[in-house]
Amino acid sequence: MKQNITLALDREILSAARVFAAQQGISVSAMLAGELCEKIGKTRRYEHSKQIALAMLEQSWPLGGLGIKSRETLHDRASLR
């Protein structure tokens, strides 16, 4: 269900908005509604992506590798000769 709102704008901005909306072939109301929907949708998508990313950070990720060797094995110079 749509509901009307009242918006106070400077005359100069309102005039420019009317011209811009007319160039797009839509009303000022439709233009503003579209912009608000886009911004709110963008914010919601960002928050959703952020929650997914944070949940992924909580998981441990297998990074491969063979594990950590002992200090003696790592510093064994005899095996390099």
Backbone torsions as a table, in degrees:
resi	resn	phi	psi	omega
1	MET	NA	128.0	179.7
2	LYS	-87.5	150.2	179.9
3	GLN	-138.3	139.7	179.9
4	ASN	-81.4	151.9	174.0
5	ILE	-131.8	163.7	175.2
6	THR	-108.0	135.4	-177.1
7	LEU	-128.8	129.2	178.9
8	ALA	-99.9	121.1	179.5
9	LEU	-129.6	153.7	172.0
10	ASP	-63.4	148.9	-179.3
11	ARG	-58.1	-39.6	-178.7
12	GLU	-63.1	-44.1	179.3
13	ILE	-67.3	-42.5	179.5
14	LEU	-62.3	-41.3	178.8
15	SER	-62.9	-45.1	178.9
16	ALA	-64.9	-37.3	178.9
17	ALA	-65.1	-40.2	178.5
18	ARG	-63.1	-43.2	179.5
19	VAL	-64.0	-47.5	-178.7
20	PHE	-61.3	-45.9	179.7
21	ALA	-63.0	-41.2	179.2
22	ALA	-62.7	-38.4	177.7
23	GLN	-64.4	-30.2	178.6
24	GLN	-85.9	-9.5	179.6
25	GLY	77.4	25.7	179.2
26	ILE	-133.1	170.2	177.9
27	SER	-83.9	162.8	176.5
28	VAL	-60.8	-40.8	179.4
29	SER	-60.4	-45.7	179.8
30	ALA	-67.1	-37.1	179.3
31	MET	-64.2	-47.6	-179.6
32	LEU	-66.5	-39.2	177.9
33	ALA	-62.7	-42.0	178.3
34	GLY	-63.6	-42.5	178.5
35	GLU	-63.8	-43.3	178.8
36	LEU	-63.6	-43.6	178.9
37	CYS	-61.0	-41.2	-179.9
38	GLU	-64.6	-45.8	-179.2
39	LYS	-65.8	-42.6	179.3
40	ILE	-66.7	-41.9	177.6
41	GLY	-62.0	-40.9	179.2
42	LYS	-63.5	-43.6	179.2
43	THR	-64.1	-42.3	179.0
44	ARG	-64.7	-41.7	178.3
45	ARG	-64.2	-39.9	178.1
46	TYR	-62.4	-47.7	-179.2
47	GLU	-62.1	-39.6	178.8
48	HIS	-64.5	-45.9	179.0
49	SER	-63.4	-38.4	178.9
50	LYS	-62.9	-43.4	179.0
51	GLN	-63.1	-40.5	178.3
52	ILE	-64.1	-44.6	-179.2
53	ALA	-63.6	-42.2	179.0
54	LEU	-65.4	-38.2	177.4
55	ALA	-65.0	-37.9	179.1
56	MET	-66.9	-34.4	178.7
57	LEU	-66.7	-25.9	179.4
58	GLU	-72.8	-21.0	-179.5
59	GLN	-82.5	153.0	172.0
60	SER	-91.2	142.1	-176.8
61	TRP	-113.8	127.2	176.6
62	PRO	-69.5	123.0	-176.8
63	LEU	-102.7	4.6	179.1
64	GLY	79.4	-156.0	179.7
65	GLY	86.8	172.9	-175.8
66	LEU	-106.5	6.1	-179.0
67	GLY	93.2	169.3	-178.3
68	ILE	-88.7	129.1	178.9
69	LYS	-86.1	169.2	178.7
70	SER	-71.7	160.3	179.8
71	ARG	-61.2	-40.6	-179.4
72	GLU	-61.5	-41.9	179.8
73	THR	-67.1	-41.1	-179.4
74	LEU	-66.0	-33.3	-175.5
75	HIS	-104.6	18.2	179.4
76	ASP	-78.0	100.3	-178.1
77	ARG	-78.4	-21.6	-178.4
78	ALA	-63.3	-33.4	-178.9
79	SER	-73.0	-14.2	179.4
80	LEU	-87.3	-11.9	-176.4
81	ARG	-91.3	NA	NA
